Structures are given as structure tokens and as C-alpha cells.
Amino acid sequence: MSMVDRICELAQKKGLSIAALEKAVGLSNGIIGKWKKQSPSCDKLKLVADYLNTTIDYLLTGIKNELKQNEIELLEVFQNFNDREQVKIIGRMEEWLEVKHQREAISKSSRIVGVQVARRTDGKFIKEPLTAEEFERIEALPEDTDY
């Protein structure tokens, strides 16, 4: 699908003809049709994209990069901070992410993945929980190792 086809499709969804779209954004009649053979200027394409509530990227490539509502809200709040504050916020979020990864690693390593059976010196068998970390350590031992 071409850029002009995407514009036509979005205009149609809004109940607009191409002529009505051109008039609504202040473009001369027939200009969008000419974009099949010649590239539009960025400012004209931006007018059309904004009016159709889409991005220039989508009009050019057809790829939608849609954000979830909470991501949009996060960006709206983030934009209220100056550059220095934004850098601090990003740093703090990276710290939080590192803590999250550490907690997940601890949780994973202490999660019970099996049971280790061993014989005591009196000949009785005992079962002990086996964590993922212990399992990986045992798996890494050479074949002829008693553990």
C-alpha cells in the first residue's frame, strides 16, 4: 500500500474525501494525488498526519508504533520536566530496573525446581528441596563427581 493509499484509507475512515481533507488542512486541490509521483514537503505531510491523528512514519511506511495508554500518560508527565530533571528521572528508573532484575535473579535462584534425594549414614533416604541455583551447579559438575 502506498502513502497516498494510506491517506485515502484514513480519510475514508473519518468520512472524508481527499478533496475535503485537502481543504480542511489548507492544501491546494489535487495535491495529495500528485504525491503518487512526487514527494510531499515535510510540513504538508505533517499537516495531513496531524489531521488524520496519525504519524508521518505511519503514512510513509505503514508501520504503526502505537503506545499503550499508560505509556502515553507517562510521556505526558515526563514532558513537564526540564532536561536536567528528565536525566535524573531516567537515572532513577534505570536504578529501579536494576533492583527489579536483581530481585528476579534472587527469586529464580531460590525457587524450588526439584528434590534432591540422599542417603544418610544410617542408610535412610532423605529428600531435600533443590533450588535452580543448586541444580545448575550440579549440572555443571563433571560426570564422575559425587555430589
PLY file of the C-alpha trace (Angstrom):
ply
format ascii 1.0
element vertex 147
property float x
property float y
property float z
element edge 146
property int vertex1
property int vertex2
end_header
0.00 0.00 0.00
1.39 3.42 -0.93
1.47 6.55 1.20
-1.41 8.05 -0.79
-3.41 4.82 -0.33
-2.89 5.04 3.45
-4.01 8.69 3.43
-7.11 7.76 1.42
-7.93 4.91 3.78
-7.59 7.08 6.90
-9.61 9.90 5.33
-12.34 7.43 4.37
-12.49 6.14 7.96
-13.12 9.74 9.05
-15.80 10.08 6.40
-13.75 12.50 4.30
-12.99 12.66 0.62
-9.44 13.58 -0.40
-10.72 16.95 -1.64
-12.35 17.61 1.75
-9.15 16.58 3.55
-7.06 18.89 1.36
-9.44 21.78 2.07
-9.52 21.04 5.80
-5.74 21.23 6.16
-5.28 24.15 3.73
-3.73 22.30 0.79
-4.50 23.06 -2.82
-6.97 20.82 -4.62
-5.39 17.68 -6.09
-2.05 17.98 -4.27
-2.37 14.66 -2.42
-2.97 12.84 -5.71
0.26 14.34 -7.04
2.13 12.70 -4.16
1.91 9.42 -6.09
4.60 10.78 -8.41
6.39 13.38 -6.34
7.29 13.52 -2.68
5.41 15.94 -0.45
7.14 18.51 1.70
7.51 17.57 5.35
5.30 20.42 6.57
2.42 19.40 4.27
2.71 15.76 5.24
2.75 16.77 8.92
-0.49 18.72 8.43
-2.18 15.67 6.93
-0.79 13.29 9.57
-1.92 15.53 12.43
-5.39 15.98 10.95
-5.77 12.21 10.48
-4.47 11.63 14.02
-1.54 9.52 12.88
2.20 9.89 12.41
4.33 10.78 9.41
6.09 7.45 9.96
2.84 5.56 9.52
1.94 7.47 6.37
5.38 6.78 4.86
5.92 3.18 6.00
2.59 1.78 7.10
4.14 0.71 10.41
2.14 1.66 13.49
4.05 2.35 16.67
1.11 2.56 18.99
1.71 3.28 22.64
-0.44 1.93 25.44
-2.48 4.46 27.41
-0.18 4.27 30.46
2.86 4.89 28.20
1.19 7.97 26.72
0.40 9.27 30.22
3.99 8.65 31.31
5.31 10.65 28.36
2.87 13.49 29.00
4.03 13.77 32.62
7.70 13.35 31.63
7.47 16.24 29.17
6.60 18.60 32.04
10.16 18.29 33.39
13.19 20.17 32.11
16.14 18.34 30.52
18.12 18.07 33.76
15.14 16.66 35.65
14.44 14.20 32.82
18.01 12.89 33.02
17.58 12.37 36.78
14.27 10.57 36.24
15.83 8.27 33.64
18.69 7.51 36.02
16.28 6.67 38.84
14.21 4.43 36.55
17.38 2.59 35.48
18.21 2.05 39.18
14.72 0.64 39.76
15.12 -1.65 36.78
18.44 -2.96 38.10
16.87 -3.65 41.51
13.99 -5.45 39.76
16.44 -7.63 37.82
18.36 -8.44 40.99
15.16 -9.44 42.79
14.11 -11.62 39.86
17.53 -13.31 39.86
17.29 -13.98 43.60
13.74 -15.27 43.22
14.78 -17.52 40.35
17.81 -18.90 42.16
15.85 -19.66 45.34
12.85 -21.16 43.54
12.47 -24.88 44.19
12.90 -26.81 40.94
13.22 -30.33 42.24
14.04 -32.65 45.06
17.46 -33.99 45.91
17.46 -37.49 47.36
20.38 -38.54 49.54
21.21 -41.49 51.76
22.20 -40.74 55.31
24.95 -42.66 57.07
22.35 -44.79 58.85
21.06 -45.96 55.45
17.83 -43.99 55.40
16.90 -41.80 52.44
16.10 -38.13 52.84
14.58 -35.64 50.43
15.75 -32.04 50.30
14.47 -29.21 48.11
16.70 -28.33 45.18
16.88 -24.69 44.04
17.57 -23.61 40.47
21.00 -22.35 41.53
21.90 -25.70 43.13
20.58 -27.58 40.12
22.74 -25.53 37.74
25.79 -26.12 39.97
25.19 -29.87 39.97
24.63 -29.93 36.20
27.96 -28.16 35.69
29.91 -30.83 37.62
31.92 -33.40 35.67
30.20 -36.76 35.08
32.28 -38.75 37.57
31.81 -36.33 40.51
29.99 -37.37 43.67
27.93 -34.55 45.00
0 1
1 2
2 3
3 4
4 5
5 6
6 7
7 8
8 9
9 10
10 11
11 12
12 13
13 14
14 15
15 16
16 17
17 18
18 19
19 20
20 21
21 22
22 23
23 24
24 25
25 26
26 27
27 28
28 29
29 30
30 31
31 32
32 33
33 34
34 35
35 36
36 37
37 38
38 39
39 40
40 41
41 42
42 43
43 44
44 45
45 46
46 47
47 48
48 49
49 50
50 51
51 52
52 53
53 54
54 55
55 56
56 57
57 58
58 59
59 60
60 61
61 62
62 63
63 64
64 65
65 66
66 67
67 68
68 69
69 70
70 71
71 72
72 73
73 74
74 75
75 76
76 77
77 78
78 79
79 80
80 81
81 82
82 83
83 84
84 85
85 86
86 87
87 88
88 89
89 90
90 91
91 92
92 93
93 94
94 95
95 96
96 97
97 98
98 99
99 100
100 101
101 102
102 103
103 104
104 105
105 106
106 107
107 108
108 109
109 110
110 111
111 112
112 113
113 114
114 115
115 116
116 117
117 118
118 119
119 120
120 121
121 122
122 123
123 124
124 125
125 126
126 127
127 128
128 129
129 130
130 131
131 132
132 133
133 134
134 135
135 136
136 137
137 138
138 139
139 140
140 141
141 142
142 143
143 144
144 145
145 146
